[in-house]
């Protein structure tokens, strides 16, 4: 125990429990789906709970009905939009990693690679050994 009543072992155990809760919540969010619409329902987007675009539906009414090519191309257009949004999201994540990377490395210097003593590269802290 440290001066002032701080129990480092208890603090580490609480941090590990919080990490497990966060990881569990992230898994649940990845499995969840949310929907958004535009144009009075002509376009519907589906994203995961973490915000990744997984589907885009464009109603045929959104196109000129006299142009058969446009109606047949809706699925392809939707797939292209999903791919473009995913690519832009990946680029934004890389940009954030580049900008925030030095900060994350600084946090890691506080202990193990995850920022806590004994942490691994994911920030996971092994359970305390008995004794």
C-alpha angles and dihedrals in degrees: 000000000000127000113285093036097283109155106202093192091055090046091053091048091052091049090052091050090050091050090052091049092049092048091049092049091049091053091050092049092051089055095047122088129210126190133210130184138200136184094036091303097318090120125037124185125195121202135176119248087262091057102257112146107234103165141016124190122193116192117229088238087071089070135062104272090210091063106074092185092060093052092049091046097057095094091048091047091050091050091050092050091050090050092048093049091048090050091049091048091051090050091050091050091051090049091050091048090051092050098040097035095092089051092050090050089052091054090049089057089068090079131314123005090280094055096257126089107271093010121145128222091282092052092252115148116208117239114270116265116243116263 
